[in-house]
Each structure stands twice: as structure tokens, then as C-alpha cells.
Amino acid sequence: MSKNYDCLKLENQLCFPLYACAKEVTRRYKPFLDRLDLTYTQYITMMVLWEEKRINVKEIGKRLYLDSGTLTPLLKKLEAKGYITRHRSEEDERNLLVTITKEGEALREEAKKIPSEMGRCLKLSEEETKLAYEILYKMLDELKQENDI
């Protein structure tokens, strides 16, 4: 391939290792999440709810970079499992609120083992983990700012 097309080599694409790494990390979560009967996306949604207890659906989508087409069925499944309730805001019926239930809160105790189990899978030093975190969040912040314009 001529040098004119070097930019199209897979090895020169930042997007590919990001994509492949995200896919593999998510795959590594699967056995831990299977014990909780959660998908990865349900798990990160529950993380927001463990932190906030009650939150607007739009805010969940914003924090997780998920659209309503992804969130709606996911929230319905979490509600069917008894982990959350969904209800309209009394102040503004256009706002759909999600509240964690006692069952959802109890799941947190089982889930707290997952980060350390995943840490053993990834085998990154504390410094490497911190650096990766900083770089990825910097990228997300930059991409988010571009989308907000």
C-alpha cells in the first residue's frame, strides 16, 4: 500500500484499539455480571442509581452516553427484575424519574466485588489505570464539547 493510504491502515487508527479494548473489557465483565443477572449496560445504569437513588431518565442517558432508544428497554427490564421503579414527575409530567428499590439497593452489596475482580483481569498498575482514566475522560470531554456546539 502506498504512503498515500497509510492513514487507512488499521494499525494507525486510534478508534480501533479503543473499540477492541472496550469490547474485550466488557466481555471480561460478563461472568461477574451473569452472577447478578445484569448486562454491562444494566450494570452501569445501576451504578448511577446506587449513587443518585432517584434520577431523571434524560440525566441517566447524558451520564452514560445512551439514547432513549437504548435506555427505555433497559429500564423496563430493570423494572421487571424489581430493581427500579419508573414514574412521571409530579412537577412536570414530561420528566420520567427512575428510583432504585430495596432489591436494587441490595444488589449493590454483591456488585461491590466486581471492580477488584476486574482489576485482576486487566493487570494494570495503579499509575497506568489512573493515566488511562485521565486520557479517556479527556477524550470524552473533548468529544462532548464538540457535540454540544
PASEBA-1860 file (N, C-alpha, C; in nm, 3 decimals):
! residues 149
1> MSKNYDCL> 0.086/-0.117/0.000/0.000/0.000/0.000/0.091/0.124/0.000 ~ 0.059/0.220/-0.081/0.143/0.339/-0.089/0.126/0.424/0.037 ~ 0.222/0.513/0.058/0.219/0.602/0.175/0.095/0.690/0.175 ~ 0.037/0.715/0.058/-0.085/0.796/0.049/-0.200/0.736/0.128 ~ -0.192/0.605/0.151/-0.302/0.536/0.219/-0.265/0.486/0.358 ~ -0.150/0.530/0.410/-0.110/0.490/0.545/-0.215/0.526/0.649 ~ -0.285/0.635/0.626/-0.387/0.677/0.722/-0.501/0.576/0.732 ~ -0.513/0.488/0.633/-0.620/0.388/0.634/-0.576/0.253/0.690
9> KLENQLCF> -0.452/0.242/0.732/-0.407/0.117/0.793/-0.471/0.104/0.931 ~ -0.519/-0.014/0.961/-0.583/-0.040/1.089/-0.492/-0.003/1.206 ~ -0.364/-0.034/1.192/-0.268/-0.006/1.299/-0.248/0.143/1.325 ~ -0.291/0.228/1.234/-0.278/0.372/1.250/-0.407/0.439/1.300 ~ -0.503/0.360/1.335/-0.632/0.413/1.378/-0.644/0.406/1.530 ~ -0.665/0.518/1.594/-0.689/0.521/1.738/-0.823/0.455/1.772 ~ -0.919/0.472/1.682/-1.053/0.418/1.709/-1.053/0.266/1.723 ~ -0.965/0.197/1.649/-0.970/0.051/1.655/-0.927/-0.005/1.790
17> PLYACAKE> -0.812/0.033/1.848/-0.779/-0.023/1.979/-0.879/0.019/2.087 ~ -0.937/0.139/2.073/-1.041/0.180/2.168/-1.162/0.088/2.158 ~ -1.206/0.064/2.036/-1.321/-0.025/2.012/-1.291/-0.166/2.062 ~ -1.178/-0.222/2.020/-1.145/-0.359/2.056/-1.126/-0.375/2.207 ~ -1.062/-0.277/2.268/-1.040/-0.281/2.413/-1.173/-0.273/2.488 ~ -1.260/-0.182/2.447/-1.391/-0.170/2.512/-1.469/-0.300/2.499 ~ -1.465/-0.360/2.382/-1.535/-0.486/2.359/-1.479/-0.597/2.449 ~ -1.347/-0.605/2.459/-1.284/-0.709/2.540/-1.305/-0.686/2.690
25> VTRRYKPF> -1.297/-0.563/2.733/-1.320/-0.533/2.875/-1.464/-0.569/2.911 ~ -1.558/-0.530/2.827/-1.698/-0.562/2.851/-1.719/-0.714/2.855 ~ -1.649/-0.786/2.768/-1.658/-0.933/2.768/-1.605/-0.991/2.899 ~ -1.500/-0.931/2.954/-1.444/-0.978/3.081/-1.540/-0.955/3.197 ~ -1.625/-0.854/3.186/-1.725/-0.829/3.290/-1.833/-0.937/3.293 ~ -1.859/-0.999/3.179/-1.974/-1.089/3.165/-1.987/-1.195/3.274 ~ -1.884/-1.273/3.307/-1.904/-1.375/3.411/-1.941/-1.317/3.547 ~ -1.887/-1.201/3.579/-1.919/-1.138/3.707/-2.063/-1.086/3.706
33> LDRLDLTY> -2.103/-1.030/3.593/-2.238/-0.974/3.581/-2.344/-1.082/3.567 ~ -2.307/-1.195/3.507/-2.401/-1.307/3.496/-2.450/-1.351/3.634 ~ -2.361/-1.346/3.733/-2.399/-1.384/3.870/-2.506/-1.290/3.925 ~ -2.508/-1.167/3.875/-2.607/-1.068/3.919/-2.726/-1.059/3.825 ~ -2.722/-1.137/3.717/-2.826/-1.133/3.614/-2.840/-0.992/3.555 ~ -2.723/-0.931/3.525/-2.721/-0.799/3.464/-2.634/-0.801/3.338 ~ -2.673/-0.720/3.240/-2.585/-0.693/3.127/-2.491/-0.580/3.169 ~ -2.391/-0.555/3.089/-2.299/-0.447/3.122/-2.372/-0.313/3.126
41> TQYITMMV> -2.459/-0.289/3.030/-2.531/-0.162/3.026/-2.626/-0.149/3.145 ~ -2.687/-0.258/3.187/-2.771/-0.254/3.307/-2.685/-0.226/3.430 ~ -2.567/-0.283/3.434/-2.474/-0.263/3.546/-2.435/-0.116/3.560 ~ -2.395/-0.052/3.450/-2.354/0.089/3.462/-2.474/0.178/3.494 ~ -2.592/0.137/3.450/-2.714/0.211/3.487/-2.738/0.198/3.636 ~ -2.721/0.078/3.689/-2.738/0.057/3.833/-2.633/0.135/3.912 ~ -2.513/0.150/3.857/-2.410/0.228/3.926/-2.457/0.373/3.944 ~ -2.519/0.428/3.842/-2.573/0.565/3.853/-2.681/0.568/3.959
49> LWEEKRIN> -2.768/0.469/3.961/-2.878/0.465/4.058/-2.829/0.439/4.200 ~ -2.726/0.360/4.218/-2.670/0.340/4.353/-2.616/0.472/4.406 ~ -2.566/0.553/4.317/-2.511/0.682/4.357/-2.620/0.787/4.379 ~ -2.718/0.793/4.291/-2.817/0.901/4.292/-2.949/0.865/4.363 ~ -2.984/0.739/4.367/-3.109/0.688/4.427/-3.234/0.723/4.343 ~ -3.245/0.845/4.299/-3.358/0.888/4.216/-3.303/0.988/4.114 ~ -3.336/0.964/3.986/-3.278/1.047/3.881/-3.368/1.048/3.758 ~ -3.361/1.156/3.684/-3.434/1.173/3.560/-3.372/1.084/3.452
57> VKEIGKRL> -3.456/1.025/3.368/-3.408/0.937/3.260/-3.311/1.011/3.168 ~ -3.343/1.136/3.136/-3.254/1.213/3.048/-3.115/1.228/3.109 ~ -3.109/1.245/3.240/-2.980/1.259/3.307/-2.902/1.127/3.305 ~ -2.972/1.016/3.318/-2.904/0.885/3.307/-2.842/0.874/3.168 ~ -2.920/0.905/3.066/-2.871/0.899/2.928/-2.749/0.987/2.907 ~ -2.754/1.106/2.962/-2.643/1.201/2.950/-2.518/1.147/3.017 ~ -2.533/1.093/3.136/-2.416/1.043/3.211/-2.356/0.918/3.148 ~ -2.441/0.835/3.086/-2.392/0.709/3.029/-2.372/0.714/2.878
65> YLDSGTLT> -2.399/0.830/2.817/-2.387/0.845/2.672/-2.479/0.745/2.600 ~ -2.602/0.733/2.649/-2.701/0.643/2.591/-2.823/0.722/2.545 ~ -2.882/0.681/2.433/-3.003/0.747/2.386/-3.126/0.678/2.443 ~ -3.240/0.742/2.427/-3.364/0.688/2.485/-3.403/0.554/2.422 ~ -3.365/0.532/2.297/-3.394/0.404/2.232/-3.322/0.287/2.296 ~ -3.209/0.315/2.357/-3.133/0.212/2.430/-3.181/0.205/2.575 ~ -3.204/0.322/2.634/-3.239/0.328/2.776/-3.377/0.272/2.807 ~ -3.476/0.302/2.725/-3.614/0.262/2.755/-3.628/0.111/2.775
73> PLLKKLEA> -3.584/0.027/2.682/-3.597/-0.118/2.706/-3.512/-0.166/2.823 ~ -3.396/-0.105/2.841/-3.307/-0.143/2.951/-3.375/-0.114/3.085 ~ -3.436/0.004/3.097/-3.503/0.040/3.222/-3.626/-0.048/3.245 ~ -3.697/-0.085/3.139/-3.812/-0.175/3.153/-3.767/-0.309/3.210 ~ -3.653/-0.359/3.163/-3.602/-0.487/3.213/-3.559/-0.477/3.360 ~ -3.494/-0.367/3.395/-3.454/-0.348/3.535/-3.577/-0.335/3.625 ~ -3.682/-0.272/3.572/-3.805/-0.260/3.649/-3.872/-0.397/3.664 ~ -3.872/-0.477/3.559/-3.931/-0.612/3.565/-3.857/-0.700/3.667
81> KGYITRHR> -3.727/-0.675/3.684/-3.647/-0.750/3.782/-3.670/-0.699/3.924 ~ -3.738/-0.586/3.936/-3.767/-0.531/4.067/-3.660/-0.439/4.123 ~ -3.563/-0.398/4.040/-3.452/-0.317/4.088/-3.480/-0.167/4.086 ~ -3.576/-0.126/4.004/-3.608/0.017/3.992/-3.759/0.034/3.976 ~ -3.804/0.156/3.994/-3.940/0.194/3.954/-3.926/0.316/3.866 ~ -4.018/0.330/3.772/-4.022/0.448/3.684/-4.154/0.518/3.708 ~ -4.151/0.648/3.714/-4.273/0.725/3.735/-4.255/0.868/3.684 ~ -4.364/0.929/3.648/-4.362/1.067/3.599/-4.344/1.163/3.717
89> SEEDERNL> -4.271/1.268/3.692/-4.253/1.372/3.792/-4.386/1.442/3.818 ~ -4.415/1.468/3.944/-4.539/1.540/3.978/-4.531/1.686/3.933 ~ -4.409/1.741/3.934/-4.390/1.881/3.894/-4.400/1.899/3.743 ~ -4.353/1.801/3.667/-4.351/1.812/3.522/-4.366/1.671/3.464 ~ -4.483/1.640/3.414/-4.513/1.505/3.365/-4.427/1.463/3.247 ~ -4.360/1.557/3.184/-4.271/1.521/3.072/-4.145/1.450/3.123 ~ -4.112/1.470/3.249/-3.993/1.410/3.308/-4.024/1.274/3.368 ~ -3.951/1.174/3.320/-3.965/1.039/3.373/-3.852/1.017/3.474
97> LVTITKEG> -3.891/0.985/3.596/-3.794/0.963/3.703/-3.775/0.814/3.728 ~ -3.655/0.778/3.765/-3.621/0.640/3.799/-3.574/0.640/3.943 ~ -3.628/0.548/4.022/-3.592/0.535/4.163/-3.547/0.392/4.190 ~ -3.439/0.378/4.262/-3.390/0.245/4.297/-3.479/0.186/4.407 ~ -3.502/0.056/4.402/-3.582/-0.014/4.503/-3.490/-0.076/4.608 ~ -3.552/-0.133/4.711/-3.473/-0.204/4.813/-3.397/-0.320/4.750 ~ -3.461/-0.390/4.656/-3.396/-0.502/4.588/-3.276/-0.454/4.506 ~ -3.295/-0.340/4.438/-3.185/-0.282/4.361/-3.071/-0.237/4.450
105> EALREEAK> -3.106/-0.182/4.564/-3.005/-0.138/4.660/-2.930/-0.259/4.716 ~ -2.999/-0.369/4.741/-2.936/-0.490/4.794/-2.835/-0.549/4.695 ~ -2.861/-0.531/4.567/-2.772/-0.583/4.463/-2.634/-0.515/4.471 ~ -2.632/-0.396/4.523/-2.507/-0.320/4.536/-2.404/-0.395/4.618 ~ -2.448/-0.462/4.722/-2.357/-0.537/4.809/-2.285/-0.646/4.730 ~ -2.358/-0.718/4.645/-2.297/-0.823/4.562/-2.205/-0.762/4.457 ~ -2.244/-0.646/4.403/-2.170/-0.583/4.294/-2.038/-0.521/4.339 ~ -2.023/-0.493/4.466/-1.904/-0.422/4.511/-1.775/-0.502/4.492
113> KIPSEMGR> -1.786/-0.632/4.467/-1.668/-0.716/4.443/-1.616/-0.702/4.300 ~ -1.701/-0.658/4.210/-1.668/-0.659/4.068/-1.547/-0.572/4.033 ~ -1.536/-0.448/4.082/-1.419/-0.368/4.043/-1.285/-0.435/4.076 ~ -1.272/-0.496/4.192/-1.144/-0.560/4.225/-1.123/-0.686/4.140 ~ -1.231/-0.759/4.110/-1.218/-0.876/4.023/-1.174/-0.833/3.883 ~ -1.229/-0.723/3.834/-1.190/-0.672/3.703/-1.047/-0.620/3.706 ~ -1.007/-0.561/3.815/-0.869/-0.513/3.828/-0.768/-0.625/3.811 ~ -0.802/-0.742/3.863/-0.713/-0.858/3.847/-0.709/-0.904/3.702
121> CLKLSEEE> -0.818/-0.888/3.628/-0.822/-0.927/3.487/-0.738/-0.834/3.400 ~ -0.740/-0.706/3.431/-0.674/-0.606/3.345/-0.525/-0.596/3.367 ~ -0.480/-0.626/3.487/-0.337/-0.628/3.519/-0.266/-0.496/3.486 ~ -0.329/-0.386/3.519/-0.265/-0.255/3.505/-0.222/-0.207/3.642 ~ -0.111/-0.136/3.646/-0.069/-0.078/3.773/-0.166/0.034/3.808 ~ -0.160/0.079/3.932/-0.245/0.189/3.976/-0.216/0.314/3.891 ~ -0.088/0.336/3.863/-0.049/0.452/3.782/-0.102/0.441/3.639 ~ -0.091/0.322/3.579/-0.141/0.301/3.443/-0.293/0.318/3.438
129> TKLAYEIL> -0.361/0.268/3.539/-0.507/0.281/3.545/-0.545/0.428/3.552 ~ -0.476/0.503/3.636/-0.505/0.646/3.652/-0.480/0.721/3.520 ~ -0.370/0.689/3.452/-0.336/0.754/3.326/-0.440/0.722/3.219 ~ -0.479/0.596/3.208/-0.581/0.557/3.110/-0.711/0.630/3.138 ~ -0.750/0.634/3.263/-0.872/0.704/3.305/-0.867/0.850/3.263 ~ -0.755/0.917/3.293/-0.741/1.060/3.260/-0.749/1.084/3.109 ~ -0.679/1.002/3.032/-0.679/1.019/2.886/-0.818/0.994/2.829 ~ -0.883/0.886/2.871/-1.015/0.854/2.817/-1.119/0.960/2.854
137> YKMLDELK> -1.114/1.009/2.977/-1.210/1.113/3.014/-1.179/1.246/2.946 ~ -1.053/1.272/2.919/-1.018/1.393/2.843/-1.078/1.382/2.703 ~ -1.065/1.265/2.641/-1.122/1.244/2.508/-1.274/1.260/2.511 ~ -1.338/1.199/2.611/-1.484/1.211/2.622/-1.526/1.356/2.639 ~ -1.456/1.430/2.723/-1.488/1.571/2.745/-1.476/1.651/2.616 ~ -1.369/1.627/2.541/-1.349/1.698/2.415/-1.458/1.663/2.315 ~ -1.490/1.535/2.303/-1.593/1.492/2.209/-1.730/1.546/2.249 ~ -1.756/1.548/2.378/-1.882/1.601/2.428/-1.896/1.750/2.397
145> QENDI> -1.788/1.825/2.417/-1.790/1.969/2.388/-1.818/1.993/2.240 ~ -1.760/1.912/2.153/-1.784/1.927/2.010/-1.931/1.900/1.976 ~ -1.991/1.802/2.044/-2.132/1.769/2.019/-2.227/1.874/2.074 ~ -2.186/1.945/2.178/-2.271/2.047/2.240/-2.276/2.176/2.159 ~ -2.185/2.192/2.066/-2.180/2.316/1.988/-2.293/2.320/1.887
END
